[in-house]
Amino acid sequence: MPVLDSATGSMALVLFVCTGNVCRSPLAEGFLEAVLRARLGQAAPSVASAGTVGWEGSGAMPEAVAAAADRGVDIAGHSARRLLTAHVEEADLVLGMTAEHRETVARAMPETAGRVFTLKELVRLVEALPPATTAGDPGTRLAARVAEADELRRSGFEGNPNDEDIVDPLGQPLESFRAIAWELEEWCDRLAEGLFGWAPARVAAGTEGE
């Protein structure tokens, strides 16, 4: 069961946003969900996705499904949905695949702007902060880390505004989808570390106390 945010009693939720919700955001959803489950187990926040012009009810593109499967993640059951106000209101963190997606959400719902970023923007922000704590409730840690990242952003930290977008592979060959899948997996791994710290080390048998 996904973790409950102790401050609100609601499910802690990370929401990815792209355009059609059939390529980039389903891939990102699958990769982040996998890495968070590996790190945090049952306590991992939920991960979801939607599209600004989502192809409601459509599956992920076959090339996206294949590219994810190549990397050990199954998104075959994905069903696209169009982004609604309620989706943003429910999310503790909203991550656009491009600056345009971030601005679309922030303009429509200015009160949520402090928890709306692009994926690359947030990774650079959290990597510029002191290392994340690995102790405590993940939902509470997520909210605190997002607030710290927004404070750093508002202080003038720019990151790399010329490299915020994940390219849309729609209509491109499978190799393009594989390249985007590799890129998204890398950024999602960095995001998980930036938000929740290093994955707990496994202690080899017979090495305790060394």
C-alpha positions as CSV (number, residue, x, y, z in Angstrom):
1,M,0.0,0.0,0.0
2,P,1.4,3.5,-0.9
3,V,2.5,5.6,2.0
4,L,0.1,8.0,3.8
5,D,1.3,11.6,4.2
6,S,1.3,12.0,7.9
7,A,0.6,15.7,7.7
8,T,-2.5,15.4,5.6
9,G,-3.6,11.8,5.9
10,S,-3.7,11.5,2.1
11,M,-1.7,9.3,-0.2
12,A,1.7,10.9,-1.0
13,L,1.7,11.2,-4.8
14,V,4.2,12.1,-7.5
15,L,2.5,13.1,-10.8
16,F,4.3,13.2,-14.2
17,V,2.8,15.3,-17.0
18,C,3.4,15.2,-20.7
19,T,1.2,15.9,-23.7
20,G,-0.6,12.7,-24.8
21,N,0.3,10.5,-21.8
22,V,1.3,7.7,-24.1
23,C,5.1,8.1,-24.4
24,R,7.2,10.1,-21.9
25,S,5.1,10.3,-18.8
26,P,4.1,6.6,-18.7
27,L,7.8,5.7,-19.0
28,A,8.8,8.1,-16.3
29,E,6.0,6.8,-14.1
30,G,7.2,3.3,-14.6
31,F,10.8,4.0,-13.9
32,L,10.2,6.2,-10.8
33,E,7.7,3.7,-9.3
34,A,10.3,0.9,-9.8
35,V,13.2,2.7,-8.2
36,L,11.0,4.0,-5.3
37,R,9.7,0.6,-4.6
38,A,13.2,-0.8,-4.6
39,R,14.4,1.8,-2.1
40,L,11.3,2.2,0.1
41,G,9.2,-0.9,-0.4
42,Q,5.6,-0.6,0.8
43,A,6.3,2.9,2.1
44,A,7.0,4.3,-1.4
45,P,4.8,7.2,-2.5
46,S,2.4,6.5,-5.4
47,V,3.4,7.6,-8.9
48,A,0.9,8.5,-11.6
49,S,0.8,10.4,-14.9
50,A,-1.5,12.4,-17.1
51,G,-1.4,14.5,-20.3
52,T,-2.3,18.0,-21.1
53,V,-4.2,16.7,-24.1
54,G,-4.2,13.1,-22.9
55,W,-5.5,10.5,-25.3
56,E,-8.1,9.3,-22.7
57,G,-8.1,5.5,-22.4
58,S,-5.3,4.8,-24.9
59,G,-2.5,2.5,-24.0
60,A,1.1,3.5,-24.0
61,M,2.6,3.5,-27.5
62,P,3.9,0.0,-28.4
63,E,7.4,1.4,-28.8
64,A,7.3,2.9,-25.3
65,V,6.1,-0.5,-23.9
66,A,9.0,-2.2,-25.7
67,A,11.6,0.3,-24.5
68,A,10.4,0.0,-20.9
69,A,10.5,-3.8,-21.1
70,D,14.0,-3.6,-22.4
71,R,14.9,-1.9,-19.1
72,G,12.9,-4.4,-16.9
73,V,9.8,-2.2,-16.4
74,D,6.3,-3.2,-17.4
75,I,4.0,-0.4,-18.6
76,A,1.8,-2.6,-20.8
77,G,-1.3,-1.9,-18.6
78,H,-1.0,1.9,-18.8
79,S,-4.2,3.8,-19.7
80,A,-3.9,7.4,-20.7
81,R,-5.8,10.2,-19.1
82,R,-6.3,13.9,-19.6
83,L,-4.9,16.1,-16.9
84,L,-7.6,17.5,-14.6
85,T,-7.5,20.0,-11.8
86,A,-8.2,17.2,-9.3
87,H,-5.0,15.3,-10.4
88,V,-2.8,18.3,-9.6
89,E,-4.6,19.0,-6.3
90,E,-4.0,15.4,-5.2
91,A,-0.3,15.5,-6.0
92,D,2.5,16.3,-3.6
93,L,4.8,16.8,-6.5
94,V,4.1,17.5,-10.2
95,L,6.8,17.0,-12.8
96,G,6.5,18.2,-16.4
97,M,8.4,16.5,-19.2
98,T,9.0,20.0,-20.6
99,A,9.0,23.6,-19.4
100,E,5.8,24.1,-21.4
101,H,4.1,21.4,-19.3
102,R,5.3,23.0,-16.1
103,E,4.1,26.4,-17.1
104,T,0.7,25.1,-18.3
105,V,0.0,23.7,-14.8
106,A,1.4,26.7,-13.0
107,R,-0.6,29.2,-15.0
108,A,-3.8,27.2,-14.6
109,M,-3.3,26.7,-10.8
110,P,-0.9,29.3,-9.5
111,E,-1.4,28.1,-5.9
112,T,0.4,24.9,-6.8
113,A,3.4,26.5,-8.5
114,G,5.7,25.7,-5.5
115,R,5.4,22.0,-6.2
116,V,5.5,22.0,-10.0
117,F,8.8,21.5,-11.7
118,T,10.3,19.9,-14.8
119,L,11.9,16.5,-14.0
120,K,15.4,17.8,-14.9
121,E,14.9,21.1,-13.0
122,L,14.0,19.3,-9.8
123,V,16.9,16.9,-10.1
124,R,19.3,19.7,-10.4
125,L,17.7,21.6,-7.5
126,V,17.8,18.6,-5.1
127,E,21.3,17.7,-6.1
128,A,22.4,21.3,-5.2
129,L,20.9,20.9,-1.7
130,P,22.5,19.1,1.3
131,P,22.0,15.3,1.0
132,A,18.5,14.1,1.8
133,T,17.8,12.4,5.0
134,T,17.1,8.7,4.9
135,A,15.2,8.7,8.2
136,G,11.5,9.3,8.8
137,D,8.2,8.9,6.9
138,P,8.7,9.1,3.1
139,G,5.6,11.2,2.6
140,T,6.8,13.8,5.1
141,R,10.3,13.7,3.7
142,L,9.0,14.2,0.1
143,A,7.0,17.3,1.1
144,A,10.0,18.8,3.0
145,R,12.4,18.2,0.1
146,V,10.0,19.7,-2.4
147,A,9.6,22.8,-0.2
148,E,13.4,23.1,0.1
149,A,13.8,22.8,-3.7
150,D,11.2,25.5,-4.3
151,E,12.9,27.8,-1.8
152,L,16.2,27.3,-3.6
153,R,14.6,28.0,-7.0
154,R,13.0,31.2,-5.7
155,S,16.4,32.3,-4.3
156,G,17.6,32.5,-7.9
157,F,19.1,29.1,-8.6
158,E,18.6,28.6,-12.4
159,G,20.1,25.1,-13.0
160,N,20.2,24.7,-16.7
161,P,17.2,26.4,-18.3
162,N,18.5,25.5,-21.8
163,D,18.2,21.8,-21.0
164,E,14.9,21.2,-19.2
165,D,12.9,19.3,-21.8
166,I,12.6,15.5,-22.5
167,V,12.2,15.2,-26.2
168,D,8.9,13.7,-27.4
169,P,9.6,10.4,-29.4
170,L,6.1,10.1,-30.8
171,G,6.3,9.1,-34.4
172,Q,10.0,8.2,-34.2
173,P,11.5,4.7,-34.5
174,L,12.0,2.3,-31.7
175,E,15.6,3.3,-31.2
176,S,14.4,6.9,-30.3
177,F,12.1,5.5,-27.7
178,R,14.9,3.4,-26.3
179,A,17.1,6.5,-26.1
180,I,14.4,8.5,-24.2
181,A,13.7,5.5,-21.9
182,W,17.4,5.4,-21.0
183,E,17.4,9.1,-20.4
184,L,14.3,9.0,-18.2
185,E,15.5,6.1,-16.2
186,E,18.8,7.9,-15.4
187,W,16.9,11.1,-14.3
188,C,14.4,9.1,-12.2
189,D,17.3,7.3,-10.5
190,R,18.9,10.6,-9.7
191,L,15.6,12.1,-8.5
192,A,15.0,9.2,-6.1
193,E,18.4,9.7,-4.6
194,G,18.0,13.5,-4.4
195,L,14.6,13.2,-2.7
196,F,15.2,10.3,-0.4
197,G,19.0,9.8,-0.1
198,W,21.2,6.9,-0.8
199,A,19.5,3.5,-1.0
200,P,20.1,1.5,2.2
201,A,23.2,-0.6,1.9
202,R,22.8,-4.3,2.1
203,V,25.2,-5.8,4.8
204,A,27.0,-8.9,3.6
205,A,26.7,-12.0,5.8
206,G,29.4,-12.1,8.4
207,T,30.5,-8.5,7.9
208,E,28.6,-6.8,10.7
209,G,30.8,-4.9,13.0
210,E,33.8,-4.8,10.7
